[in-house]
Amino acid sequence: MYTREEVSKQKQAFWTAFGKYMQPVLSAEGQPVSWLNYKTGVGGIHFKMDADRDRAVIKIQLSNSNPTTRQLHYEQFQQLKTFLEATLGEDDWVWENAKQDEYGKTISSISKTLPGVNIHQQADWATIISFLKPRIIALDEFWGMVKPSFEMI
């Protein structure tokens, strides 16, 4: 078992390594981007990546505090599902509408999980990076094409 401090240091080391690995990768529009803190520019819409001792996950999280706006965003993503799947090159993402997050806040999410990897095992880092990298790049490409339709909501 790891202490809380060791867990924090290992996670920080991974995300620092991932950030450095992704630093030379430009956005779909050819601009530098902070992949770890990806800014969608639309309130309540976030692209998040996480990893722990059991899995890695990437997701689109809809967390607008206004339930009507959150629902409209979710419905907009549903309308764009075929385009999203084509951009990602896969169709097995999990769609969850109006669920509770770990803090009890109602959110909606569209996510993909890679089970069986452990962020605390450096030997798994390449697998985790290989999972996250193409998906965050594809989400950026998708977002560059559809963002205006979400800004109108």
Residue pairs with C-beta under 8 A, 6 or more apart in sequence:
2 10
2 120
7 120
10 119
10 120
11 51
11 119
14 51
14 119
14 125
14 128
15 36
17 125
17 129
18 35
18 36
18 128
18 129
18 132
19 34
19 35
19 36
21 129
21 133
22 35
22 36
22 133
22 136
25 33
25 35
25 133
25 137
26 32
26 33
27 33
27 140
27 144
28 137
28 140
28 141
28 144
29 144
33 140
35 136
36 49
38 46
38 47
38 136
38 139
38 140
40 46
40 47
40 143
40 147
40 150
41 147
41 151
42 73
42 147
42 150
42 151
43 64
44 62
44 63
44 64
44 65
44 66
44 69
44 70
44 73
45 60
45 61
45 62
45 64
45 73
45 150
46 60
46 61
46 63
47 58
47 59
47 60
47 61
47 136
47 139
47 140
47 143
48 57
48 58
48 59
48 60
48 61
49 56
49 57
49 58
49 59
49 132
49 136
50 56
50 57
51 57
51 117
51 119
51 128
51 132
52 118
52 119
53 118
53 119
53 120
54 115
54 116
54 117
54 118
55 113
55 114
55 115
55 116
55 117
56 113
56 114
56 117
56 119
56 128
56 131
56 132
57 111
57 112
57 113
57 114
58 111
58 112
58 131
58 132
58 135
58 136
58 139
59 109
59 110
59 111
59 112
60 77
60 109
60 110
60 111
60 139
61 107
61 108
61 109
62 70
62 73
62 74
62 77
62 107
62 108
62 109
63 70
63 101
63 105
63 107
64 70
64 73
67 98
67 106
69 153
70 98
70 106
70 107
70 108
71 97
71 98
71 108
72 153
73 108
73 150
73 153
74 97
74 108
76 149
76 150
76 153
77 84
77 110
78 95
80 142
80 146
80 149
81 95
83 142
83 145
83 146
84 93
84 110
84 142
85 91
85 93
87 138
87 139
87 141
87 142
87 145
88 135
88 138
88 139
88 142
89 134
89 138
90 112
92 112
93 110
93 111
93 112
94 109
94 110
94 111
94 112
94 113
95 109
95 110
96 108
96 109
96 110
96 111
97 108
98 106
98 107
98 108
99 106
99 107
99 108
99 109
100 106
100 107
101 107
112 135
114 127
114 128
114 131
117 124
117 127
117 128
117 131
118 124
119 125
119 128
